[in-house]
Amino acid sequence: AQSVTQLGSHVSVSEGALVLLRCNYSSSVPPYLFWYVQYPNQGLQLLLKYTTGATLVKGINGFEAEFKKSETSFHLTKPSAHMSDAAEYFCAVIPYNTDKLIFGTGTRLQVFP
Amino acid sequence: DAGVTQSPTHLIKTRGQQVTLRCSPKSGHDTVSWYQQALGQGPQFIFQYYEEEERQRGNFPDRFSGHQFPNYSSELNVNALLLGDSALYLCASSSKQGMQETQYFGPGTRLLVL
């Protein structure tokens, strides 16, 4: 069965530091890949997605992610963290031939001044 | 352009009761999916509705049922509530079922079962 693994349930960075949130998926066929962000007591907001084509995907708020098929990874990065980036981040996949999102367990990002 | 809306925002029920949650999709969307997000977990897929029919279902018991109306809005019904049903219920809408289109989420309904 398709699954998503997010390494690190909590990540803490200083304001201005690099943000790296890790995501690996299991699939013999590359799925569609997504990153969503969830602020406290809110729903999910799409940050970026990969379907086909260019493997480096740019999203909102300065985030980007790179699809690496050989590593089955889709890590999320941002060069310089802002206080407003503090939130829960979810990696998700839509397996081939389905429409259901399968989410990882999430990574809580804390940003310190 | 209104996004995905859900009602109510919060709900408190007791064990054994039934609950109905409502969702209106984003304008132009015809497909609605429901997810359950327990505290500290990622969302889990419940089911998806398109053309007023359930098209896909996750690993949830028959106590969870749904409906889609001609205007594409949807309801999620949960019967015989258990304590473990306490969660944030998220609705997501998309267009063109079967095309793996991006799903846009509403703010959720937080259900507490006592």
Interface residues (C-beta under 8 A of the other chain):
Chain A: Y32 F34 Y36 Q42 G43 L44 Q45 L46 K49 T51 F90 A92 I94 T98 D99 K100 L101 I102 F103 G104 T105 G106
Chain B: V4 T31 S33 Y35 G40 Q41 G42 P43 Q44 F45 Q48 R55 Q56 G58 L90 A92 S94 Q97 G98 M99 Q100 E101 T102 Q103 Y104 F105 G106 P107 G108
